[in-house]
Amino acid sequence: MADSPAKKGRWQAVRHGARRVDEATPDSRDRAVDALRACAILGVVLGHWLVTALVAHDGGLYTASPLGRMPWLAPISWIFQTLAVFFLVGGHVATKSLASARARGLTYGQWLRARLGRLARPVLALLCLWAVVAAGLLLTGAPAGTVHTLVKLALSPLWFLLVLAALTAATPLVARLHPLWPLAVVLHVDVLRFGLHLGPSWLGWANLPAGWLVPYTLGAAWTRGELDTRRAGRVLLVSGTTATVGLVCCAGYPAAMVGVPGAAISNLDPPTLAAVTFGLAQCGLALLLRDRLRRAMRRPLPWAAVATVNLSAMTIFLWHQTALMATTAATLRAGRLPGLHTAPDGPAWIAARLGWLPVFALVLTVCWGAFRSHEQGGGRRRVRGRLVRRRRVRERRSRVVRVHRGVGWIAQAGRQGRRGRVARVGHANGAVGGEDTGAVPRVPRGHRV
């Protein structure tokens, strides 16, 4: 019972902080967009933590996936492979931001530098740290294969940011592009690769920009108002789901929507037609959930959580694999721990890995505290300044209200005073001159009442 006042105080502090974040958010902000972005980022993070294993063997580490030995876990990838939603939100936000920048008189170059600068700062921090770590491991005699595995895993999120940066730079060109055009490119590339077995080996990489351009252009269509109806979301969800099921069941595409080490075909490296149609279904579901998310984000606590994730979205995305590897490396001396250093070969490994997720989250929180400043920049100052401005506005309004109330009280008191004096004069006249008719008597000029 002694801890209950302290817990109550912490809870009140959390609620107070959430209210401050809620008050600092402009009324014009579409909170559903931020909620979708947060869900997409957290989905990727949890998905990687669940399907990425670093197995200790012969003094080194190599990567493995539970999807290789347990293919019945493929539905996990359907839940946590949410990159299409992120590109949907990215296309919507970029086209909307570009239109706003042009309205303010900014040039395309100024807008692009601001957008890419937010991506470059956290990336530079990641590259600098891992350059030092890799050099230190090699100098201390770590196996080159282990260092290669760790660096490749740590830098694997960068491919996503490279594609996002390229699409952001191309926003003026693709803002009016219909999503069917890049979808047709993916279709033709896959027909040549898997149907006719023609073309060079690098042909599949044409799907890397084309495949993610599909949800990006859907985001631009969202900005234009073409996806505002629920019918648009239902069409995307139904058609995307139907096409994905057909491709997996009848065309030989893998059921897992992520890459599996050792698999002949990867749906994600580079993206296949099945991954793109699956992304269409995800985008349709995201569009259908917009109204519910807006209602949920009206409450301060959920909105504060979403806003926190969005302020550090790139930090969370870039450092989540580092958190996994730091936990794995730091516990190597304790032996082969289940779910961390052992091969993912059965349900017992899954149960053990679920127990490690809070540890990964704790290490990621440490990384977030150390490197979030590289992403947020002046974000805190902007939020604090917005809070101060809003507080000043409320204070000015309250002073105006007090002044108006004071004027009202004075006027009311003056009216009551005049009425009282008039009544007394009328009563006196009626008593002296005869009957009181209720008419206001005339007071001679120069006399005080």
C-alpha positions as CSV (number, residue, x, y, z in Angstrom):
1,M,0.0,0.0,0.0
2,A,3.0,2.3,0.5
3,D,3.7,2.3,-3.2
4,S,0.2,3.3,-4.2
5,P,0.7,7.1,-3.7
6,A,3.9,7.0,-5.8
7,K,2.2,4.9,-8.5
8,K,-0.7,7.3,-8.5
9,G,1.6,10.2,-8.8
10,R,3.5,8.6,-11.8
11,W,0.2,7.8,-13.4
12,Q,-1.0,11.4,-13.0
13,A,2.3,12.7,-14.4
14,V,1.8,10.4,-17.5
15,R,-1.8,11.6,-18.0
16,H,-0.6,15.2,-17.6
17,G,2.1,14.7,-20.2
18,A,-0.4,13.1,-22.5
19,R,-2.7,16.0,-22.2
20,R,0.2,18.4,-23.0
21,V,1.0,16.4,-26.2
22,D,-2.7,16.5,-27.1
23,E,-2.9,20.2,-26.6
24,A,0.2,20.8,-28.7
25,T,-1.2,19.0,-31.7
26,P,-2.8,21.2,-34.3
27,D,-6.5,20.6,-34.9
28,S,-5.8,20.3,-38.6
29,R,-3.5,17.2,-38.2
30,D,-5.0,13.9,-39.4
31,R,-4.1,11.6,-36.5
32,A,-5.0,8.5,-38.4
33,V,-2.0,9.1,-40.7
34,D,0.3,9.0,-37.7
35,A,-1.4,6.0,-36.2
36,L,-0.9,4.1,-39.5
37,R,2.7,5.1,-39.6
38,A,3.3,3.9,-36.0
39,C,1.6,0.6,-36.7
40,A,3.7,0.1,-39.8
41,I,7.0,0.8,-38.0
42,L,6.1,-1.4,-35.0
43,G,4.9,-4.2,-37.2
44,V,8.3,-4.3,-39.0
45,V,10.2,-4.2,-35.8
46,L,8.2,-7.1,-34.1
47,G,8.3,-9.1,-37.3
48,H,12.1,-8.9,-37.5
49,W,12.4,-9.8,-33.8
50,L,10.2,-12.9,-34.3
51,V,11.7,-14.3,-37.5
52,T,15.4,-13.3,-37.2
53,A,17.6,-15.7,-35.3
54,L,21.3,-15.4,-34.7
55,V,22.6,-18.9,-34.0
56,A,25.9,-19.4,-32.2
57,H,28.0,-22.1,-33.9
58,D,31.7,-22.9,-33.8
59,G,32.6,-19.5,-32.1
60,G,30.6,-17.5,-34.7
61,L,27.1,-16.4,-35.5
62,Y,24.9,-17.0,-38.5
63,T,21.4,-16.0,-39.4
64,A,18.5,-18.3,-39.6
65,S,14.7,-18.0,-39.7
66,P,12.0,-20.1,-38.1
67,L,10.0,-19.8,-41.3
68,G,12.6,-22.2,-42.9
69,R,11.9,-25.1,-40.6
70,M,8.3,-24.1,-39.6
71,P,6.6,-23.0,-42.8
72,W,3.2,-23.0,-41.0
73,L,4.4,-19.8,-39.3
74,A,3.9,-17.9,-42.6
75,P,0.8,-16.1,-41.3
76,I,3.1,-14.2,-39.0
77,S,4.6,-12.5,-42.0
78,W,1.0,-11.5,-43.2
79,I,0.6,-9.6,-39.9
80,F,4.0,-8.0,-39.4
81,Q,5.2,-7.3,-43.0
82,T,3.6,-3.8,-43.1
83,L,6.0,-2.0,-45.5
84,A,3.2,-1.2,-48.0
85,V,1.3,0.7,-45.4
86,F,4.4,2.8,-44.7
87,F,4.9,3.6,-48.4
88,L,1.1,4.4,-48.6
89,V,1.5,6.9,-45.7
90,G,4.8,8.2,-47.2
91,G,3.3,9.0,-50.5
92,H,0.3,10.7,-48.9
93,V,2.5,12.8,-46.6
94,A,5.1,13.7,-49.3
95,T,2.6,14.9,-51.8
96,K,0.7,16.9,-49.2
97,S,3.9,18.4,-47.9
98,L,5.1,19.3,-51.4
99,A,1.8,21.1,-52.1
100,S,2.0,23.0,-48.8
101,A,5.6,24.0,-49.5
102,R,4.7,25.4,-52.9
103,A,1.9,27.3,-51.3
104,R,4.4,28.9,-48.9
105,G,6.7,29.8,-51.8
106,L,9.4,27.2,-51.2
107,T,11.2,25.7,-54.1
108,Y,11.4,22.0,-54.8
109,G,15.1,21.9,-53.8
110,Q,14.4,23.5,-50.4
111,W,11.6,21.1,-49.8
112,L,13.7,18.1,-50.8
113,R,16.6,19.1,-48.7
114,A,14.4,19.4,-45.6
115,R,12.8,16.0,-46.3
116,L,16.0,14.1,-47.0
117,G,17.8,15.8,-44.1
118,R,15.4,14.1,-41.7
119,L,16.4,10.7,-43.1
120,A,20.2,11.4,-43.4
121,R,20.9,12.4,-39.8
122,P,19.9,9.2,-38.1
123,V,21.5,7.1,-40.9
124,L,24.8,8.8,-40.4
125,A,24.8,8.0,-36.7
126,L,24.1,4.4,-37.5
127,L,26.9,4.1,-40.1
128,C,29.4,5.8,-37.8
129,L,28.7,3.5,-34.9
130,W,28.8,0.3,-36.9
131,A,32.0,1.4,-38.6
132,V,33.7,1.6,-35.2
133,V,32.1,-1.6,-34.0
134,A,33.1,-3.6,-37.1
135,A,36.7,-2.3,-36.9
136,G,36.9,-3.1,-33.3
137,L,35.6,-6.7,-33.8
138,L,38.1,-7.3,-36.6
139,L,41.0,-6.0,-34.6
140,T,40.1,-8.2,-31.6
141,G,40.1,-11.3,-33.8
142,A,36.4,-11.9,-34.4
143,P,35.7,-14.2,-37.3
144,A,35.2,-12.2,-40.6
145,G,32.0,-14.2,-41.3
146,T,30.5,-13.2,-38.0
147,V,31.3,-9.5,-38.6
148,H,29.8,-9.7,-42.0
149,T,26.6,-11.2,-40.6
150,L,26.3,-8.6,-37.9
151,V,27.0,-5.6,-40.2
152,K,24.7,-6.9,-42.9
153,L,21.9,-7.4,-40.4
154,A,22.4,-4.0,-38.8
155,L,22.5,-2.1,-42.1
156,S,19.6,-4.1,-43.7
157,P,17.0,-1.4,-43.0
158,L,18.9,1.0,-45.2
159,W,17.6,-0.5,-48.4
160,F,14.1,0.7,-47.4
161,L,15.3,4.2,-46.7
162,L,17.1,4.3,-50.1
163,V,13.9,3.4,-51.9
164,L,11.9,5.9,-49.8
165,A,14.5,8.7,-50.5
166,A,14.3,7.9,-54.3
167,L,10.5,8.0,-54.3
168,T,10.5,11.2,-52.3
169,A,12.8,12.9,-54.8
170,A,10.5,11.7,-57.6
171,T,7.3,13.0,-55.9
172,P,6.6,15.8,-58.4
173,L,6.8,13.2,-61.3
174,V,4.7,10.5,-59.7
175,A,2.2,12.7,-57.9
176,R,-0.3,12.2,-60.7
177,L,0.8,8.6,-61.7
178,H,-1.9,6.0,-61.6
179,P,-0.9,2.9,-59.5
180,L,-1.8,0.6,-62.4
181,W,1.3,1.7,-64.3
182,P,4.0,0.5,-61.8
183,L,1.8,-2.6,-61.1
184,A,1.9,-3.4,-64.8
185,V,5.7,-3.2,-64.7
186,V,5.9,-5.7,-61.8
187,L,3.5,-8.0,-63.7
188,H,5.6,-8.0,-66.8
189,V,8.9,-8.5,-65.0
190,D,7.5,-11.5,-63.1
191,V,6.1,-13.0,-66.3
192,L,9.5,-12.8,-67.8
193,R,11.3,-14.1,-64.7
194,F,9.0,-17.0,-63.6
195,G,6.8,-17.6,-66.6
196,L,9.1,-17.4,-69.6
197,H,12.4,-17.6,-67.8
198,L,13.8,-14.9,-69.9
199,G,15.9,-11.8,-69.2
200,P,19.1,-11.1,-67.3
201,S,19.5,-12.1,-63.7
202,W,19.2,-8.5,-62.5
203,L,15.8,-8.0,-64.2
204,G,14.0,-8.7,-60.9
205,W,15.5,-5.7,-59.3
206,A,13.4,-3.5,-61.5
207,N,10.6,-4.5,-59.2
208,L,12.3,-2.8,-56.2
209,P,11.3,0.8,-57.2
210,A,8.2,-0.3,-59.2
211,G,6.8,-2.5,-56.5
212,W,6.9,0.1,-53.8
213,L,5.8,2.8,-56.2
214,V,2.4,1.1,-56.2
215,P,1.5,2.0,-52.6
216,Y,3.3,5.3,-52.9
217,T,1.1,6.4,-55.8
218,L,-1.9,5.2,-53.8
219,G,-0.8,7.6,-51.1
220,A,-0.8,10.4,-53.7
221,A,-4.3,9.4,-54.8
222,W,-5.3,9.6,-51.2
223,T,-4.0,13.2,-51.2
224,R,-6.1,14.0,-54.3
225,G,-9.2,12.7,-52.6
226,E,-9.7,9.7,-54.8
227,L,-9.6,7.2,-51.9
228,D,-11.9,9.0,-49.5
229,T,-14.8,6.6,-49.9
230,R,-15.0,3.3,-48.1
231,R,-15.7,1.6,-51.4
232,A,-12.1,2.3,-52.5
233,G,-10.8,0.6,-49.5
234,R,-13.0,-2.4,-49.9
235,V,-12.0,-2.8,-53.6
236,L,-8.3,-2.7,-52.7
237,L,-8.8,-5.2,-49.9
238,V,-10.9,-7.7,-51.8
239,S,-9.0,-7.5,-55.1
240,G,-5.6,-7.6,-53.4
241,T,-6.5,-10.6,-51.2
242,T,-8.0,-12.5,-54.1
243,A,-5.0,-12.0,-56.3
244,T,-2.5,-12.9,-53.5
245,V,-4.4,-16.1,-52.7
246,G,-4.4,-17.1,-56.4
247,L,-0.7,-16.4,-56.9
248,V,0.3,-18.4,-53.8
249,C,-2.0,-21.3,-54.5
250,C,-1.8,-21.5,-58.3
251,A,1.4,-19.7,-59.4
252,G,3.9,-21.1,-57.0
253,Y,4.7,-18.0,-55.1
254,P,5.9,-18.5,-51.5
255,A,3.3,-18.0,-48.7
256,A,5.7,-16.1,-46.5
257,M,5.7,-12.4,-47.4
258,V,9.3,-12.0,-46.2
259,G,12.6,-13.4,-47.3
260,V,13.5,-16.9,-45.9
261,P,17.2,-17.9,-46.0
262,G,17.7,-20.8,-48.4
263,A,14.4,-20.4,-50.2
264,A,14.4,-20.5,-54.0
265,I,12.1,-17.5,-54.3
266,S,11.8,-14.5,-52.0
267,N,8.7,-12.4,-52.0
268,L,10.6,-9.4,-50.7
269,D,14.1,-9.5,-52.1
270,P,13.3,-8.2,-54.7
271,P,9.5,-7.7,-54.4
272,T,7.3,-10.1,-56.4
273,L,3.9,-9.6,-57.8
274,A,2.5,-11.5,-54.8
275,A,4.1,-9.1,-52.4
276,V,2.6,-6.1,-54.3
277,T,-0.9,-7.5,-54.4
278,F,-0.6,-8.4,-50.7
279,G,0.4,-4.7,-50.2
280,L,-2.7,-3.6,-52.1
281,A,-4.8,-5.6,-49.6
282,Q,-3.0,-4.0,-46.7
283,C,-3.5,-0.6,-48.1
284,G,-7.2,-1.3,-48.5
285,L,-7.5,-2.4,-44.9
286,A,-5.6,0.7,-43.7
287,L,-8.0,3.0,-45.6
288,L,-11.0,1.2,-44.1
289,L,-9.6,1.7,-40.6
290,R,-9.0,5.5,-40.9
291,D,-12.3,6.6,-39.2
292,R,-11.8,4.2,-36.3
293,L,-8.2,5.4,-35.8
294,R,-9.3,9.0,-35.8
295,R,-11.8,8.3,-33.1
296,A,-9.3,6.3,-31.0
297,M,-6.7,9.1,-31.4
298,R,-9.0,11.7,-29.8
299,R,-8.0,10.3,-26.4
300,P,-4.8,11.8,-25.0
301,L,-3.1,8.6,-23.9
302,P,-3.2,6.7,-27.2
303,W,-2.4,9.8,-29.1
304,A,0.6,10.5,-26.9
305,A,2.0,7.0,-27.5
306,V,1.5,7.3,-31.3
307,A,3.1,10.8,-31.3
308,T,6.1,9.5,-29.4
309,V,6.6,6.7,-31.9
310,N,6.3,9.1,-34.9
311,L,8.8,11.5,-33.4
312,S,11.4,8.7,-33.4
313,A,10.1,6.5,-36.2
314,M,13.4,6.4,-38.1
315,T,15.4,5.9,-34.9
316,I,13.2,2.9,-33.9
317,F,13.4,1.4,-37.4
318,L,17.2,1.8,-37.8
319,W,18.2,0.6,-34.4
320,H,15.9,-2.3,-33.8
321,Q,18.2,-4.9,-35.4
322,T,21.1,-3.4,-33.4
323,A,19.1,-4.0,-30.2
324,L,18.6,-7.6,-31.2
325,M,22.3,-8.2,-31.9
326,A,23.5,-6.3,-28.8
327,T,21.3,-8.6,-26.7
328,T,22.6,-11.7,-28.5
329,A,26.3,-10.7,-28.3
330,A,26.1,-9.5,-24.6
331,T,24.7,-12.9,-23.4
332,L,27.1,-15.2,-25.4
333,R,29.2,-15.9,-22.3
334,A,26.2,-17.2,-20.5
335,G,26.0,-20.1,-23.0
336,R,23.5,-21.1,-25.7
337,L,20.4,-19.5,-24.4
338,P,17.1,-20.9,-25.8
339,G,15.3,-18.5,-28.2
340,L,18.4,-16.4,-28.5
341,H,21.4,-18.5,-29.6
342,T,19.8,-21.7,-30.5
343,A,18.4,-22.8,-33.9
344,P,14.7,-22.0,-34.5
345,D,13.6,-25.5,-34.9
346,G,10.3,-25.9,-33.0
347,P,7.5,-24.3,-30.9
348,A,9.8,-24.3,-27.9
349,W,12.0,-21.8,-29.7
350,I,9.0,-19.6,-30.4
351,A,7.9,-19.6,-26.7
352,A,11.5,-18.7,-25.7
353,R,11.8,-15.9,-28.3
354,L,8.5,-14.3,-27.0
355,G,10.2,-14.1,-23.6
356,W,13.1,-12.2,-25.1
357,L,11.0,-9.5,-26.8
358,P,10.8,-7.3,-23.6
359,V,14.6,-7.4,-23.4
360,F,14.9,-6.4,-27.0
361,A,12.5,-3.5,-26.3
362,L,14.5,-2.4,-23.3
363,V,17.8,-2.3,-25.3
364,L,16.0,-0.5,-28.1
365,T,14.8,2.1,-25.5
366,V,18.5,2.7,-24.6
367,C,19.4,3.2,-28.2
368,W,16.4,5.5,-28.6
369,G,17.6,7.6,-25.7
370,A,21.1,7.8,-27.1
371,F,20.3,8.6,-30.8
372,R,16.9,10.1,-31.0
373,S,18.3,13.6,-31.1
374,H,19.8,12.9,-34.5
375,E,16.3,12.5,-35.9
376,Q,14.2,15.0,-33.9
377,G,16.6,17.9,-34.2
378,G,14.5,20.9,-33.1
379,G,11.3,18.9,-32.6
380,R,11.3,19.4,-28.9
381,R,11.8,23.1,-29.2
382,R,9.0,23.3,-31.7
383,V,6.7,21.4,-29.4
384,R,7.7,23.5,-26.4
385,G,7.2,26.7,-28.4
386,R,3.8,25.6,-29.5
387,L,2.8,24.8,-25.9
388,V,4.0,28.2,-24.8
389,R,2.1,30.0,-27.6
390,R,-1.1,28.1,-26.8
391,R,-0.7,28.8,-23.1
392,R,-0.2,32.5,-23.8
393,V,-3.3,32.5,-26.0
394,R,-5.4,30.9,-23.3
395,E,-4.0,33.5,-20.8
396,R,-4.9,36.4,-23.1
397,R,-8.4,34.9,-23.6
398,S,-8.9,34.5,-19.9
399,R,-7.8,38.1,-19.3
400,V,-10.2,39.3,-22.0
401,V,-13.0,37.3,-20.4
402,R,-12.2,38.8,-16.9
403,V,-12.2,42.3,-18.4
404,H,-15.6,41.7,-20.1
405,R,-17.0,40.2,-17.0
406,G,-15.7,43.2,-15.0
407,V,-17.3,45.6,-17.4
408,G,-20.5,43.7,-17.3
409,W,-20.6,43.8,-13.5
410,I,-19.9,47.5,-13.5
411,A,-22.6,48.1,-16.1
412,Q,-25.1,45.9,-14.2
413,A,-24.3,47.7,-10.9
414,G,-24.8,51.0,-12.6
415,R,-28.1,50.0,-14.0
416,Q,-29.3,48.7,-10.7
417,G,-28.1,51.8,-9.0
418,R,-30.0,54.1,-11.4
419,R,-33.1,52.0,-11.1
420,G,-32.9,52.2,-7.3
421,R,-32.5,56.0,-7.4
422,V,-35.3,56.4,-9.8
423,A,-37.6,54.2,-7.7
424,R,-36.8,56.2,-4.6
425,V,-37.6,59.5,-6.4
426,G,-40.8,58.1,-7.8
427,H,-42.0,56.9,-4.4
428,A,-41.2,60.3,-2.9
429,N,-43.1,62.2,-5.6
430,G,-46.1,59.9,-5.2
431,A,-46.2,60.3,-1.5
432,V,-46.1,64.1,-1.7
433,G,-48.0,64.9,-4.9
434,G,-50.6,62.2,-4.7
435,E,-50.9,58.8,-6.7
436,D,-47.8,57.1,-8.1
437,T,-48.4,56.4,-11.8
438,G,-45.1,54.5,-12.3
439,A,-43.9,57.1,-14.8
440,V,-40.3,58.2,-14.5
441,P,-40.3,61.7,-13.0
442,R,-38.4,64.5,-14.5
443,V,-35.5,65.7,-12.5
444,P,-34.7,69.3,-12.7
445,R,-31.4,70.1,-14.5
446,G,-28.6,70.7,-12.0
447,H,-30.1,68.6,-9.3
448,R,-28.5,65.4,-8.1
449,V,-30.4,62.3,-7.6
